[in-house]
Amino acid sequence: MNILEDNDVAIFWDYENVRLDAQKSKVPMAESLMSYLKTVGHPRVKKVYCNWKNINQSIIQALYSMGFDPIQVSMGKTNSVDVKLTVDCMSTAFKQPSINHFIIVTGDKDYIPLVNWLRDNRKNIIIVGNTSTVSDHLMISADDFISLEDLLKVHQTSITIQKDETKIELLSSNDAIDCLKEAINQAREQGKSSRLAVIGHLMRTNENYDYRGANFVEEKKDKGFASFSDFINFAEEQEAIKVHMFENFKELFLLEEEPKIESEFSPTLKDKIEKKDWSIILKEIAKSFDIKPPETTSGHRFIFLYKVIRSLKKTMQLPYSNNKLKEALSTLVDVGFLLEQQDGCYALNREYSSNMNEWLDTFIQE
């Protein structure tokens, strides 16, 4: 999480999309959100949008007490909240140019154009949302993503520290770098980009490391990093990773990776898989079954087959994004080239060789 001093912040909350749980008169998520705001900068605008007629009055009063401005939006029109929030956000950017940081609490992909517009106007965008429902495209469009779970965890940690008057144990920088590398690998396996927001989220959800954000990674004795960007700069200085810019966005790479090949935004990648490349994919997948699957399974796992075709990307035989290759593998399942087994593994269709041309024609038409 970024700690940015002397910066003005605006928060716009789509309450219809992200509602909070109340515990009598207390609203832990809203309190956690306020704690996080203080680490980003000075809140100038705090607006939350909903049709408040059906919301518990104690929640509305709690939001008022924390300085939020509840904006009434009638639900008569489609996307009423989206439209009102977007207009207000853009108006704020115009009328208050000193506000450089915009926090949008939502998981709705309809806000992607707004995020892109704010970025074009050199604003820093942070999305706060539920990890189980937030749009991947929205998450990677922003500069950073903070999950509701992380907000609550950090807030509770802060309360514990204040009560005990003790300092929380920081994660070592070496462990944090190992977690970072695992997150980059995980992004590749999931067909995601390795932009900072995506990697930061994957690090927080890694069960092998107690990573709670860069503030809790030891930079110096009893002191964490001021921001995730500072931690990334440190990892790069330690020659643990590489950082490369594509389309004005930073992406992270392992030392052995070639950014122009691995980046999901590389200009060298093709948009549509050509027939000759489909032929390569089919033949390579068929060849992979020459390797006998583990005795405990009925076939190869999806991740194994994905790695098979992704290895051809590294040699530039398949110049496509990881996500495109993952989609291609899913297509092989849809058309019956790969047959899903009861244990979730995949077997090769026995008639793959005789129907090869028919399958190729099917792929070209799609």
PyMOL commands that set and color helices and strands:
alter all, ss='L'
color gray80, all
select helices_A, chain A and resi 28-40+52-54+57-65+80-95+109-120+136-141+148-164+173-189+196-204+214-216+228-237+259-262+275-288+302-314+322-334+356-365
alter helices_A, ss='H'
color red, helices_A
select strands_A, chain A and resi 8-14+42-50+69-72+99-105+124-129+144-147+218-220+223-224+241-246+249-254+338-340+346-348
alter strands_A, ss='S'
color yellow, strands_A
deselect
rebuild
show_as cartoon
